[in-house]
Amino acid sequence: MKKTTIVDLIAYTTQLNPAQRFDEYTPVAWHDVLGDMEATFEQCREAIARVARTERWIYPSAIREELQTILAAVNPPPRAEILSAPPAPREARLEAAARGKARCEAAIAAANPYRLTREDAPEIPENLRKAREVAVGYRAGQARRDRSLKLGAAGNEVLSQINRNRKATT
């Protein structure tokens, strides 16, 4: 809404309510409240008249509420197209998700060129692979609360290697 329209609205409000006081800052204050509204002068005049019928003083916030009601009646929000469109097949949604995932992975790879993928990762050493297998088995036994849990030969071998490495570094 233009500032000149606000000035005209204040002049109209003065005619409806002569006791209401206005000064040189009133148009600025009203523009701060009503300036973002896309309404004609006639729509604003109707909103002011509605407020004047029910309220003793005419406030810009009350005008805004009435103006929103008027604008909603004149311009109802458009119905979302997605409500009338049939739902997309599952395969199309999965394909779109896969394309989005590929774009994300490409963006991450471009941002961090030194990050290894599973295909680029070096082969895991045999002793580390054994240690992981033993740890997984040991944790599974702990989760079952197996009291007879023993590490076995591979586990003892890994522990002895760890102990030897500790002694060598100290």
DSSP file (Angstrom, degrees, kcal/mol; ACC not computed):
  #  RESIDUE AA STRUCTURE BP1 BP2  ACC     N-H-->O    O-->H-N    N-H-->O    O-->H-N    TCO  KAPPA ALPHA  PHI   PSI    X-CA   Y-CA   Z-CA
    1    1 A M              0   0    0      0, 0.0     2,-0.1     0, 0.0    37,-0.1   0.000 360.0 360.0 360.0 138.8    0.0    0.0    0.0
    2    2 A K     >  -     0   0    0      1,-0.1     4,-1.6     4,-0.0     3,-0.1  -0.406 360.0-122.3 -80.1 156.3    1.3    3.4   -0.9
    3    3 A K  H  > S+     0   0    0      1,-0.2     4,-2.2     2,-0.2     5,-0.1   0.834 112.9  58.3 -66.6 -31.8    1.9    6.2    1.7
    4    4 A T  H  > S+     0   0    0      1,-0.2     4,-2.0     2,-0.2    -1,-0.2   0.873 104.3  51.6 -66.3 -34.6   -0.5    8.5   -0.2
    5    5 A T  H  > S+     0   0    0      2,-0.2     4,-2.2     1,-0.2    -1,-0.2   0.896 107.8  52.5 -65.5 -39.5   -3.2    5.9    0.2
    6    6 A I  H  X S+     0   0    0     -4,-1.6     4,-2.3     2,-0.2    -2,-0.2   0.911 107.7  51.3 -62.1 -42.5   -2.5    5.8    4.0
    7    7 A V  H  X S+     0   0    0     -4,-2.2     4,-2.0     1,-0.2    -1,-0.2   0.907 110.2  49.3 -62.4 -41.2   -2.8    9.6    4.1
    8    8 A D  H  X S+     0   0    0     -4,-2.0     4,-2.1     1,-0.2    -1,-0.2   0.884 109.7  52.0 -64.5 -37.7   -6.2    9.4    2.4
    9    9 A L  H  X S+     0   0    0     -4,-2.2     4,-2.5     2,-0.2    -2,-0.2   0.882 108.0  51.2 -66.0 -37.7   -7.3    6.7    4.8
   10   10 A I  H  X S+     0   0    0     -4,-2.3     4,-2.2     2,-0.2    -1,-0.2   0.893 108.9  51.1 -66.9 -38.5   -6.4    8.9    7.8
   11   11 A A  H  X S+     0   0    0     -4,-2.0     4,-1.4     2,-0.2    -2,-0.2   0.905 111.5  48.1 -63.4 -40.2   -8.4   11.8    6.3
   12   12 A Y  H  X S+     0   0    0     -4,-2.1     4,-1.6     1,-0.2    -2,-0.2   0.901 110.3  51.5 -65.5 -40.9  -11.3    9.4    5.9
   13   13 A T  H  X S+     0   0    0     -4,-2.5     4,-2.6     1,-0.2    -2,-0.2   0.874 104.9  56.9 -64.0 -37.6  -10.9    8.2    9.5
   14   14 A T  H  < S+     0   0    0     -4,-2.2    -1,-0.2     1,-0.2    -2,-0.2   0.870 106.4  50.0 -61.2 -36.8  -10.9   11.8   10.7
   15   15 A Q  H  < S+     0   0    0     -4,-1.4    -1,-0.2     1,-0.2    -2,-0.2   0.852 113.4  45.7 -70.6 -34.0  -14.3   12.2    9.1
   16   16 A L  H  < S+     0   0    0     -4,-1.6    -2,-0.2     1,-0.3    -1,-0.2   0.857 130.0  20.6 -76.0 -34.7  -15.6    9.1   10.8
   17   17 A N    ><  +     0   0    0     -4,-2.6     3,-1.5    -5,-0.1    -1,-0.3  -0.735  63.4 176.4-137.7  84.9  -14.2    9.9   14.2
   18   18 A P  T 3  S+     0   0    0      0, 0.0    -1,-0.1     0, 0.0    -4,-0.1   0.735  79.4  63.1 -64.2 -22.3  -13.4   13.6   14.7
   19   19 A A  T 3  S+     0   0    0      2,-0.1     2,-0.3    -5,-0.0    -5,-0.1   0.677  79.6  98.8 -77.5 -15.8  -12.4   13.0   18.3
   20   20 A Q  S <  S-     0   0    0     -3,-1.5     2,-0.3    -7,-0.2    -3,-0.1  -0.584  73.5-133.8 -77.2 130.9   -9.5   10.8   17.4
   21   21 A R        -     0   0    0     -2,-0.3     2,-0.3     0, 0.0    -2,-0.1  -0.669  25.1-179.9 -91.8 135.7   -6.2   12.7   17.4
   22   22 A F        -     0   0    0     -2,-0.3     2,-0.2    -8,-0.0   -12,-0.0  -0.960   0.1-179.6-128.8 148.8   -3.7   12.5   14.5
   23   23 A D    >   -     0   0    0     -2,-0.3     3,-1.1     0, 0.0     0, 0.0  -0.658  50.2 -75.8-132.9-167.4   -0.3   14.2   14.1
   24   24 A E  T 3  S+     0   0    0      1,-0.2     4,-0.3    -2,-0.2    -2,-0.0   0.694 126.5  53.2 -70.2 -17.0    2.5   14.2   11.5
   25   25 A Y  T 3> S+     0   0    0      1,-0.2     4,-2.2     2,-0.1    -1,-0.2   0.546  84.4  87.2 -93.3  -7.8    3.8   10.8   12.6
   26   26 A T  H <> S+     0   0    0     -3,-1.1     4,-2.8     1,-0.2     5,-0.3   0.911  85.8  51.5 -60.8 -45.4    0.4    9.0   12.2
   27   27 A P  H  > S+     0   0    0      0, 0.0     4,-2.2     0, 0.0    -1,-0.2   0.887 110.7  49.9 -60.6 -35.6    0.9    8.2    8.5
   28   28 A V  H  > S+     0   0    0     -4,-0.3     4,-1.8     2,-0.2    -2,-0.2   0.933 112.8  45.8 -66.3 -45.0    4.3    6.7    9.2
   29   29 A A  H  X S+     0   0    0     -4,-2.2     4,-1.2     1,-0.2    -1,-0.2   0.913 114.1  48.0 -64.9 -42.9    3.0    4.5   12.0
   30   30 A W  H  X S+     0   0    0     -4,-2.8     4,-3.2     1,-0.2     5,-0.3   0.877 109.2  53.9 -66.4 -35.9    0.0    3.4   10.0
   31   31 A H  H  X S+     0   0    0     -4,-2.2     4,-2.4    -5,-0.3    -1,-0.2   0.868 103.4  57.0 -66.2 -34.6    2.2    2.6    7.0
   32   32 A D  H  < S+     0   0    0     -4,-1.8    -1,-0.2     1,-0.2    -2,-0.2   0.853 117.2  34.7 -62.2 -33.2    4.4    0.4    9.3
   33   33 A V  H  < S+     0   0    0     -4,-1.2    -2,-0.2    -3,-0.2    -1,-0.2   0.857 134.1  23.9 -88.3 -39.4    1.2   -1.7   10.2
   34   34 A L  H >< S+     0   0    0     -4,-3.2     3,-1.7    -5,-0.1    -3,-0.2   0.506  92.7  96.6-107.2  -6.3   -0.7   -1.6    6.9
   35   35 A G  T 3< S+     0   0    0     -4,-2.4    -1,-0.1    -5,-0.3    -3,-0.1   0.754  82.0  53.7 -62.2 -27.8    2.1   -0.9    4.3
   36   36 A D  T 3  S+     0   0    0     -5,-0.2     2,-0.3    -3,-0.2    -1,-0.3   0.514  84.7 105.5 -86.9  -3.0    2.5   -4.6    3.3
   37   37 A M    <   -     0   0    0     -3,-1.7     2,-1.1     1,-0.1    -3,-0.0  -0.601  64.3-144.9 -79.8 134.4   -1.2   -5.1    2.5
   38   38 A E        +     0   0    0     -2,-0.3     2,-0.3   -37,-0.1    -1,-0.1  -0.765  50.8 130.3 -98.3  87.2   -2.1   -5.3   -1.2
   39   39 A A        -     0   0    0     -2,-1.1     2,-0.1     4,-0.0    -2,-0.0  -0.964  54.4-116.6-139.9 154.2   -5.5   -3.7   -1.1
   40   40 A T     >  -     0   0    0     -2,-0.3     4,-2.1     1,-0.1     5,-0.2  -0.367  34.9-107.1 -82.0 168.1   -7.3   -0.9   -2.9
   41   41 A F  H  > S+     0   0    0      1,-0.2     4,-2.8     2,-0.2     5,-0.2   0.894 120.6  54.4 -62.3 -39.4   -8.5    2.3   -1.3
   42   42 A E  H  > S+     0   0    0      2,-0.2     4,-2.2     1,-0.2    -1,-0.2   0.894 107.9  48.9 -63.9 -40.1  -12.1    1.0   -1.5
   43   43 A Q  H  > S+     0   0    0      2,-0.2     4,-2.0     1,-0.2    -1,-0.2   0.911 113.3  47.2 -65.4 -41.2  -11.3   -2.2    0.4
   44   44 A C  H  X S+     0   0    0     -4,-2.1     4,-2.4     2,-0.2    -2,-0.2   0.897 110.4  52.5 -65.8 -40.0   -9.4   -0.2    3.0
   45   45 A R  H  X S+     0   0    0     -4,-2.8     4,-2.3     1,-0.2    -2,-0.2   0.900 108.8  50.3 -63.0 -40.4  -12.3    2.2    3.4
   46   46 A E  H  X S+     0   0    0     -4,-2.2     4,-2.1     2,-0.2    -1,-0.2   0.897 110.0  50.5 -64.0 -40.3  -14.7   -0.7    3.9
   47   47 A A  H  X S+     0   0    0     -4,-2.0     4,-2.1     2,-0.2    -2,-0.2   0.910 110.8  48.6 -64.3 -41.8  -12.4   -2.1    6.6
   48   48 A I  H  X S+     0   0    0     -4,-2.4     4,-2.6     1,-0.2    -2,-0.2   0.902 110.1  51.9 -64.7 -40.4  -12.3    1.2    8.4
   49   49 A A  H  X S+     0   0    0     -4,-2.3     4,-1.5     2,-0.2    -1,-0.2   0.901 108.8  50.7 -63.8 -40.1  -16.0    1.6    8.2
   50   50 A R  H  X S+     0   0    0     -4,-2.1     4,-0.9     1,-0.2    -1,-0.2   0.913 112.1  46.8 -62.8 -42.3  -16.5   -1.9    9.7
   51   51 A V  H >X S+     0   0    0     -4,-2.1     4,-2.9     1,-0.2     3,-0.7   0.912 109.5  54.1 -65.6 -41.1  -14.1   -1.0   12.6
   52   52 A A  H 3< S+     0   0    0     -4,-2.6    -1,-0.2     1,-0.2    -2,-0.2   0.801 103.6  57.3 -64.8 -28.6  -15.9    2.3   13.1
   53   53 A R  H 3< S+     0   0    0     -4,-1.5    -1,-0.2    -5,-0.2    -2,-0.2   0.799 121.1  25.5 -70.6 -27.8  -19.2    0.5   13.5
   54   54 A T  H << S+     0   0    0     -4,-0.9     2,-0.3    -3,-0.7    -2,-0.2   0.684 116.4  57.1-111.2 -22.6  -18.0   -1.7   16.4
   55   55 A E     <  -     0   0    0     -4,-2.9     3,-0.1    -5,-0.2    -1,-0.0  -0.808  61.5-144.2-116.5 153.0  -15.1    0.3   18.0
   56   56 A R  S    S+     0   0    0     -2,-0.3     2,-0.3     1,-0.1    -1,-0.1   0.889  93.6  38.0 -76.9 -40.9  -15.0    3.7   19.6
   57   57 A W  S    S-     0   0    0     -6,-0.1     2,-0.7   -38,-0.0    -1,-0.1  -0.864  81.6-132.1-112.7 146.8  -11.4    4.3   18.4
   58   58 A I        -     0   0    0     -2,-0.3   -10,-0.0   -41,-0.1    -6,-0.0  -0.864  27.3-174.4-104.0 110.3  -10.0    3.2   15.0
   59   59 A Y     >  -     0   0    0     -2,-0.7     4,-2.0     1,-0.1     3,-0.2  -0.767  32.0-128.1-103.8 147.7   -6.7    1.4   15.3
   60   60 A P  H  > S+     0   0    0      0, 0.0     4,-2.5     0, 0.0     5,-0.1   0.829 109.9  57.8 -64.2 -29.6   -4.5    0.2   12.4
   61   61 A S  H  > S+     0   0    0      2,-0.2     4,-1.9     1,-0.2     5,-0.1   0.896 107.3  47.0 -67.7 -37.4   -4.3   -3.3   13.9
   62   62 A A  H  > S+     0   0    0     -3,-0.2     4,-2.2     2,-0.2    -1,-0.2   0.880 111.5  51.6 -68.5 -37.3   -8.1   -3.5   13.8
   63   63 A I  H  X S+     0   0    0     -4,-2.0     4,-2.8     1,-0.2    -2,-0.2   0.917 107.9  52.8 -62.5 -42.3   -8.2   -2.2   10.3
   64   64 A R  H  X S+     0   0    0     -4,-2.5     4,-2.4     2,-0.2    -2,-0.2   0.914 108.2  49.8 -60.3 -44.2   -5.6   -4.9    9.3
   65   65 A E  H  X S+     0   0    0     -4,-1.9     4,-1.7     1,-0.2    -1,-0.2   0.932 114.2  44.2 -61.7 -46.0   -7.8   -7.7   10.8
   66   66 A E  H  X S+     0   0    0     -4,-2.2     4,-2.4     1,-0.2    -1,-0.2   0.889 112.2  53.2 -65.5 -38.4  -10.8   -6.5    8.9
   67   67 A L  H  X S+     0   0    0     -4,-2.8     4,-2.9     1,-0.2     5,-0.2   0.885 106.2  52.7 -65.5 -38.4   -8.8   -6.0    5.7
   68   68 A Q  H  X S+     0   0    0     -4,-2.4     4,-2.2     2,-0.2    -1,-0.2   0.896 109.4  50.0 -62.8 -39.2   -7.5   -9.5    5.9
   69   69 A T  H  X S+     0   0    0     -4,-1.7     4,-1.7     2,-0.2    -2,-0.2   0.922 112.7  46.6 -63.6 -44.1  -11.1  -10.8    6.2
   70   70 A I  H  X S+     0   0    0     -4,-2.4     4,-2.0     1,-0.2    -2,-0.2   0.930 113.8  47.3 -64.3 -46.0  -12.1   -8.7    3.2
   71   71 A L  H  X S+     0   0    0     -4,-2.9     4,-3.1     1,-0.2    -1,-0.2   0.862 109.2  54.2 -66.2 -35.2   -9.1   -9.8    1.1
   72   72 A A  H  < S+     0   0    0     -4,-2.2    -1,-0.2    -5,-0.2    -2,-0.2   0.863 110.0  47.7 -66.5 -34.7   -9.6  -13.5    2.0
   73   73 A A  H  < S+     0   0    0     -4,-1.7    -2,-0.2    -5,-0.2    -1,-0.2   0.872 117.9  41.1 -72.0 -36.7  -13.2  -13.2    0.8
   74   74 A V  H  < S+     0   0    0     -4,-2.0    -2,-0.2     1,-0.3    -3,-0.2   0.915 128.2  28.2 -77.1 -44.2  -12.2  -11.5   -2.5
   75   75 A N  S  < S-     0   0    0     -4,-3.1    -1,-0.3    -5,-0.2    -2,-0.1  -0.768  78.1-165.0-120.4  83.5   -9.1  -13.6   -3.2
   76   76 A P        -     0   0    0      0, 0.0    -3,-0.1     0, 0.0     3,-0.1  -0.382  37.4 -94.4 -66.3 148.8   -9.5  -17.1   -1.7
   77   77 A P        -     0   0    0      0, 0.0     3,-0.1     0, 0.0     2,-0.0  -0.365  47.3-103.4 -63.7 140.9   -6.2  -19.0   -1.5
   78   78 A P        -     0   0    0      0, 0.0     2,-0.2     0, 0.0     3,-0.1  -0.354  37.3-107.1 -66.5 144.2   -5.7  -21.3   -4.5
   79   79 A R        -     0   0    0      1,-0.1     2,-0.1    -3,-0.1     5,-0.0  -0.494  40.5-103.6 -71.7 137.1   -6.3  -25.0   -3.9
   80   80 A A    >>  -     0   0    0     -2,-0.2     3,-0.8     1,-0.2     4,-0.7  -0.376  19.9-141.1 -64.3 135.4   -3.1  -26.9   -3.8
   81   81 A E  H >> S+     0   0    0      1,-0.2     4,-1.7     2,-0.2     3,-0.5   0.805  97.5  67.2 -66.8 -28.9   -2.5  -28.9   -7.0
   82   82 A I  H 34 S+     0   0    0      1,-0.2    -1,-0.2     2,-0.2    -2,-0.1   0.792  93.0  59.8 -66.3 -25.8   -1.2  -31.8   -5.1
   83   83 A L  H <4 S+     0   0    0     -3,-0.8    -1,-0.2     1,-0.2    -2,-0.2   0.867 112.4  37.6 -69.1 -34.5   -4.6  -32.5   -3.6
   84   84 A S  H << S+     0   0    0     -4,-0.7    -2,-0.2    -3,-0.5    -1,-0.2   0.675 100.8  89.3 -90.1 -17.7   -6.1  -33.0   -7.0
   85   85 A A  S  < S-     0   0    0     -4,-1.7     3,-0.1     1,-0.1     0, 0.0  -0.548  85.0-111.1 -80.4 143.5   -3.2  -34.8   -8.5
   86   86 A P        -     0   0    0      0, 0.0    -1,-0.1     0, 0.0    -2,-0.1  -0.417  43.9 -93.3 -69.0 150.2   -3.0  -38.6   -8.2
   87   87 A P        -     0   0    0      0, 0.0     3,-0.1     0, 0.0    -4,-0.0  -0.353  44.2-108.0 -65.3 143.9   -0.2  -39.9   -6.0
   88   88 A A        -     0   0    0      1,-0.1     5,-0.0    -3,-0.1    -3,-0.0  -0.390  40.1 -98.0 -69.9 147.0    3.0  -40.7   -7.7
   89   89 A P     >  -     0   0    0      0, 0.0     4,-1.8     0, 0.0     3,-0.3  -0.262  31.1-114.1 -63.2 155.2    3.9  -44.4   -8.0
   90   90 A R  H  > S+     0   0    0      1,-0.2     4,-2.5     2,-0.2     5,-0.2   0.874 114.5  56.1 -58.9 -39.9    6.3  -45.8   -5.5
   91   91 A E  H  > S+     0   0    0      1,-0.2     4,-2.6     2,-0.2    -1,-0.2   0.891 105.3  51.4 -63.4 -39.2    8.9  -46.5   -8.1
   92   92 A A  H  > S+     0   0    0     -3,-0.3     4,-2.3     2,-0.2    -1,-0.2   0.899 110.8  48.4 -65.6 -39.1    8.9  -42.9   -9.2
   93   93 A R  H  X S+     0   0    0     -4,-1.8     4,-2.3     2,-0.2    -2,-0.2   0.911 112.3  48.8 -66.4 -41.1    9.4  -41.7   -5.7
   94   94 A L  H  X S+     0   0    0     -4,-2.5     4,-2.4     2,-0.2    -2,-0.2   0.901 111.3  50.0 -65.0 -39.5   12.2  -44.1   -5.1
   95   95 A E  H  X S+     0   0    0     -4,-2.6     4,-2.4     2,-0.2    -2,-0.2   0.911 110.7  49.2 -64.9 -41.6   13.9  -43.0   -8.3
   96   96 A A  H  X S+     0   0    0     -4,-2.3     4,-2.2     1,-0.2    -2,-0.2   0.893 111.0  50.5 -64.4 -39.0   13.6  -39.4   -7.3
   97   97 A A  H  X S+     0   0    0     -4,-2.3     4,-2.4     2,-0.2    -2,-0.2   0.898 109.6  50.7 -65.4 -39.7   15.1  -40.2   -3.9
   98   98 A A  H  X S+     0   0    0     -4,-2.4     4,-2.4     2,-0.2    -2,-0.2   0.901 109.9  50.0 -65.0 -40.5   18.0  -42.1   -5.5
   99   99 A R  H  X S+     0   0    0     -4,-2.4     4,-2.2     1,-0.2    -2,-0.2   0.914 111.5  48.9 -63.8 -40.8   18.7  -39.1   -7.8
  100  100 A G  H  X S+     0   0    0     -4,-2.2     4,-2.2     2,-0.2    -2,-0.2   0.898 110.8  50.0 -64.0 -40.6   18.6  -36.8   -4.8
  101  101 A K  H  X S+     0   0    0     -4,-2.4     4,-2.7     2,-0.2    -2,-0.2   0.905 109.8  51.1 -64.4 -41.1   21.0  -39.0   -2.9
  102  102 A A  H  X S+     0   0    0     -4,-2.4     4,-2.3     1,-0.2    -2,-0.2   0.902 109.7  50.0 -63.8 -40.3   23.4  -39.2   -5.8
  103  103 A R  H  X S+     0   0    0     -4,-2.2     4,-2.2     2,-0.2    -1,-0.2   0.905 111.6  48.9 -64.0 -40.1   23.4  -35.4   -6.1
  104  104 A C  H  X S+     0   0    0     -4,-2.2     4,-2.5     2,-0.2    -2,-0.2   0.930 111.6  48.4 -64.3 -45.5   24.1  -35.1   -2.3
  105  105 A E  H  X S+     0   0    0     -4,-2.7     4,-2.6     1,-0.2    -1,-0.2   0.889 111.3  50.7 -63.4 -38.1   27.0  -37.6   -2.6
  106  106 A A  H  X S+     0   0    0     -4,-2.3     4,-2.2     2,-0.2    -1,-0.2   0.900 110.4  49.4 -65.5 -39.7   28.4  -35.8   -5.6
  107  107 A A  H  X S+     0   0    0     -4,-2.2     4,-1.9     2,-0.2    -2,-0.2   0.900 112.3  47.8 -66.1 -40.0   28.3  -32.5   -3.7
  108  108 A I  H  X S+     0   0    0     -4,-2.5     4,-2.2     2,-0.2    -2,-0.2   0.915 111.8  49.8 -66.0 -42.8   30.0  -34.0   -0.6
  109  109 A A  H  < S+     0   0    0     -4,-2.6    -2,-0.2     1,-0.2    -1,-0.2   0.883 111.4  49.3 -63.9 -37.5   32.7  -35.6   -2.8
  110  110 A A  H  < S+     0   0    0     -4,-2.2    -1,-0.2     1,-0.2    -2,-0.2   0.863 112.8  47.3 -69.2 -34.3   33.3  -32.2   -4.5
  111  111 A A  H  < S+     0   0    0     -4,-1.9    -2,-0.2     1,-0.3    -1,-0.2   0.826 125.8  28.1 -75.4 -31.2   33.5  -30.5   -1.2
  112  112 A N    ><  +     0   0    0     -4,-2.2     3,-1.4    -5,-0.1    -1,-0.3  -0.747  65.5 173.1-131.9  83.6   35.9  -33.1    0.3
  113  113 A P  T 3  S+     0   0    0      0, 0.0    -1,-0.1     0, 0.0    -4,-0.1   0.654  76.1  61.5 -69.8 -13.1   38.0  -34.7   -2.5
  114  114 A Y  T 3  S+     0   0    0      2,-0.1     2,-0.3    -5,-0.0    -5,-0.1   0.486  75.3 111.9 -92.3  -2.2   40.2  -36.6    0.0
  115  115 A R    <   -     0   0    0     -3,-1.4     2,-0.3    -6,-0.2    -3,-0.1  -0.544  64.4-133.8 -74.1 132.9   37.3  -38.6    1.6
  116  116 A L        -     0   0    0     -2,-0.3     2,-0.2     2,-0.0    -2,-0.1  -0.635  10.4-148.1 -88.1 142.4   37.5  -42.3    0.7
  117  117 A T     >  -     0   0    0     -2,-0.3     4,-1.1     1,-0.1     3,-0.3  -0.540  36.2 -99.3 -94.3 172.5   34.6  -44.4   -0.5
  118  118 A R  T  4 S+     0   0    0      1,-0.2     3,-0.3     2,-0.2    -1,-0.1   0.867 125.4  52.2 -61.5 -34.7   34.3  -48.1    0.4
  119  119 A E  T  4 S+     0   0    0      1,-0.2    -1,-0.2     0, 0.0    -3,-0.0   0.850 112.4  44.9 -69.5 -32.7   35.6  -49.0   -3.0
  120  120 A D  T  4 S+     0   0    0     -3,-0.3    -1,-0.2     2,-0.0    -2,-0.2   0.585  87.9 111.3 -86.7 -10.7   38.7  -46.7   -2.6
  121  121 A A  S  < S-     0   0    0     -4,-1.1     3,-0.1    -3,-0.3    -3,-0.0  -0.343  74.1-110.3 -67.6 143.3   39.5  -47.8    1.0
  122  122 A P        -     0   0    0      0, 0.0    -1,-0.1     0, 0.0     2,-0.1  -0.287  43.8 -84.4 -69.0 160.0   42.6  -49.9    1.4
  123  123 A E        -     0   0    0      1,-0.1     3,-0.1     0, 0.0     0, 0.0  -0.396  46.4-114.1 -64.8 137.8   42.4  -53.6    2.3
  124  124 A I        -     0   0    0     -3,-0.1    -1,-0.1    -2,-0.1     5,-0.0  -0.590  35.7-109.8 -75.0 130.9   42.0  -54.2    6.1
  125  125 A P     >  -     0   0    0      0, 0.0     4,-2.3     0, 0.0     5,-0.2  -0.240  24.2-117.8 -60.4 151.2   45.1  -56.0    7.5
  126  126 A E  H  > S+     0   0    0      1,-0.2     4,-2.4     2,-0.2     5,-0.2   0.885 112.1  51.1 -60.1 -43.4   44.5  -59.6    8.6
  127  127 A N  H  > S+     0   0    0      1,-0.2     4,-2.1     2,-0.2    -1,-0.2   0.871 111.4  48.2 -66.8 -34.3   45.2  -59.0   12.3
  128  128 A L  H  > S+     0   0    0      2,-0.2     4,-2.3     1,-0.2    -1,-0.2   0.885 110.4  51.6 -70.9 -38.0   42.8  -56.1   12.4
  129  129 A R  H  X S+     0   0    0     -4,-2.3     4,-2.1     2,-0.2    -2,-0.2   0.918 111.5  47.7 -62.8 -42.5   40.1  -58.1   10.7
  130  130 A K  H  X S+     0   0    0     -4,-2.4     4,-2.5     1,-0.2    -2,-0.2   0.907 110.2  52.4 -63.6 -42.1   40.6  -60.9   13.2
  131  131 A A  H  X S+     0   0    0     -4,-2.1     4,-2.5     1,-0.2    -1,-0.2   0.895 109.3  49.5 -62.9 -39.3   40.5  -58.5   16.1
  132  132 A R  H  X S+     0   0    0     -4,-2.3     4,-2.5     2,-0.2    -1,-0.2   0.917 110.5  49.8 -65.2 -42.2   37.2  -57.1   14.9
  133  133 A E  H  X S+     0   0    0     -4,-2.1     4,-2.3     1,-0.2    -2,-0.2   0.912 112.5  47.7 -62.2 -42.0   35.7  -60.5   14.5
  134  134 A V  H  X S+     0   0    0     -4,-2.5     4,-2.8     2,-0.2    -2,-0.2   0.919 111.6  50.1 -65.2 -43.1   36.8  -61.5   18.0
  135  135 A A  H  X S+     0   0    0     -4,-2.5     4,-2.7     2,-0.2     5,-0.2   0.897 110.2  50.0 -63.7 -39.9   35.4  -58.2   19.4
  136  136 A V  H  X S+     0   0    0     -4,-2.5     4,-2.2     2,-0.2    -1,-0.2   0.928 113.4  46.0 -63.9 -44.3   32.1  -58.7   17.7
  137  137 A G  H  X S+     0   0    0     -4,-2.3     4,-2.1     2,-0.2    -2,-0.2   0.897 113.3  49.6 -64.2 -40.2   31.8  -62.2   19.1
  138  138 A Y  H  X S+     0   0    0     -4,-2.8     4,-2.3     2,-0.2    -2,-0.2   0.916 111.6  48.0 -66.3 -43.3   32.9  -61.1   22.6
  139  139 A R  H  X S+     0   0    0     -4,-2.7     4,-2.4     2,-0.2    -1,-0.2   0.890 109.9  52.8 -64.6 -38.6   30.3  -58.3   22.6
  140  140 A A  H  X S+     0   0    0     -4,-2.2     4,-1.6     1,-0.2    -1,-0.2   0.904 110.0  48.7 -63.6 -39.6   27.6  -60.7   21.4
  141  141 A G  H  <>S+     0   0    0     -4,-2.1     5,-2.6     2,-0.2     4,-0.4   0.892 110.4  50.8 -65.9 -39.6   28.5  -63.0   24.3
  142  142 A Q  H ><5S+     0   0    0     -4,-2.3     3,-0.9     1,-0.2    -2,-0.2   0.886 107.5  53.5 -64.6 -37.6   28.4  -60.1   26.8
  143  143 A A  H 3<5S+     0   0    0     -4,-2.4    -1,-0.2     1,-0.3    -2,-0.2   0.849 110.7  46.5 -65.6 -32.9   25.0  -59.1   25.4
  144  144 A R  T 3<5S-     0   0    0     -4,-1.6    -1,-0.3    -5,-0.2    -2,-0.2   0.516 112.0-125.1 -82.8  -4.5   23.7  -62.7   26.1
  145  145 A R  T < 5 -     0   0    0     -3,-0.9     2,-0.7    -4,-0.4    -3,-0.2   0.899  41.2-179.3  58.2  44.1   25.4  -62.6   29.5
  146  146 A D    > < -     0   0    0     -5,-2.6     3,-0.9     1,-0.2    -1,-0.2  -0.664  15.7-169.8 -77.9 112.2   27.3  -65.7   28.7
  147  147 A R  T 3  S+     0   0    0     -2,-0.7    -1,-0.2     1,-0.3    -2,-0.1   0.753  83.9  59.2 -76.1 -24.0   29.4  -66.5   31.8
  148  148 A S  T 3  S+     0   0    0     -3,-0.1     2,-0.3    -7,-0.1    -1,-0.3   0.123  76.7 143.7 -90.8  24.0   31.4  -69.2   30.0
  149  149 A L    <   +     0   0    0     -3,-0.9     2,-0.4    -8,-0.1   -11,-0.0  -0.470  23.3 176.5 -70.3 124.7   32.6  -66.6   27.5
  150  150 A K        -     0   0    0     -2,-0.3     5,-0.1     1,-0.1    -2,-0.1  -0.950  34.5-132.5-127.7 150.1   36.2  -67.2   26.4
  151  151 A L     >  -     0   0    0     -2,-0.4     4,-0.8     1,-0.1     3,-0.1   0.795  42.6-146.9 -73.1 -27.7   38.1  -65.4   23.8
  152  152 A G  H  >  -     0   0    0      1,-0.2     4,-2.5     2,-0.2     5,-0.2  -0.185  38.7 -56.3  82.6 178.1   39.4  -68.4   22.0
  153  153 A A  H  > S+     0   0    0      1,-0.2     4,-2.4     2,-0.2    -1,-0.2   0.901 136.3  49.1 -63.7 -43.6   42.8  -68.9   20.3
  154  154 A A  H  > S+     0   0    0      1,-0.2     4,-2.2     2,-0.2    -1,-0.2   0.904 112.8  48.4 -65.3 -39.6   42.4  -66.0   17.9
  155  155 A G  H  X S+     0   0    0     -4,-0.8     4,-2.5     2,-0.2    -2,-0.2   0.912 111.4  48.7 -66.6 -42.5   41.4  -63.7   20.8
  156  156 A N  H  X S+     0   0    0     -4,-2.5     4,-2.4     1,-0.2    -1,-0.2   0.887 110.7  52.2 -63.5 -38.0   44.3  -64.8   23.0
  157  157 A E  H  X S+     0   0    0     -4,-2.4     4,-2.0    -5,-0.2    -2,-0.2   0.919 110.6  47.2 -63.6 -43.3   46.6  -64.3   20.1
  158  158 A V  H  X S+     0   0    0     -4,-2.2     4,-2.3     2,-0.2    -2,-0.2   0.918 112.4  49.9 -64.6 -43.4   45.3  -60.7   19.5
  159  159 A L  H  X S+     0   0    0     -4,-2.5     4,-2.6     1,-0.2    -2,-0.2   0.895 109.4  51.0 -63.4 -39.5   45.6  -59.9   23.2
  160  160 A S  H  X S+     0   0    0     -4,-2.4     4,-2.4     2,-0.2    -1,-0.2   0.894 109.7  50.5 -66.4 -36.8   49.1  -61.2   23.4
  161  161 A Q  H  X S+     0   0    0     -4,-2.0     4,-2.4     2,-0.2    -2,-0.2   0.913 111.0  49.2 -64.2 -41.4   50.1  -59.0   20.4
  162  162 A I  H  X S+     0   0    0     -4,-2.3     4,-2.1     2,-0.2    -2,-0.2   0.927 111.8  48.3 -63.1 -44.2   48.5  -56.0   22.1
  163  163 A N  H  X S+     0   0    0     -4,-2.6     4,-2.3     1,-0.2    -2,-0.2   0.897 110.9  50.9 -64.3 -40.2   50.4  -56.7   25.3
  164  164 A R  H  X S+     0   0    0     -4,-2.4     4,-2.1     1,-0.2    -1,-0.2   0.911 110.1  49.7 -63.3 -41.6   53.7  -57.1   23.4
  165  165 A N  H  X S+     0   0    0     -4,-2.4     4,-1.6     1,-0.2    -1,-0.2   0.876 110.0  51.2 -65.4 -36.6   53.2  -53.8   21.6
  166  166 A R  H  X S+     0   0    0     -4,-2.1     4,-1.2     1,-0.2    -2,-0.2   0.921 110.8  47.7 -65.4 -43.5   52.5  -52.1   24.9
  167  167 A K  H  < S+     0   0    0     -4,-2.3    -2,-0.2     1,-0.2    -1,-0.2   0.866 109.7  53.7 -65.8 -35.6   55.6  -53.5   26.5
  168  168 A A  H  < S+     0   0    0     -4,-2.1    -1,-0.2     1,-0.2    -2,-0.2   0.845 109.8  46.8 -69.2 -32.8   57.7  -52.4   23.5
  169  169 A T  H  <        0   0    0     -4,-1.6    -1,-0.2     1,-0.2    -2,-0.2   0.697 360.0 360.0 -83.4 -18.3   56.5  -48.8   23.6
  170  170 A T     <        0   0    0     -4,-1.2    -1,-0.2    -3,-0.2    -2,-0.2   0.453 360.0 360.0 -96.0 360.0   57.1  -48.5   27.4
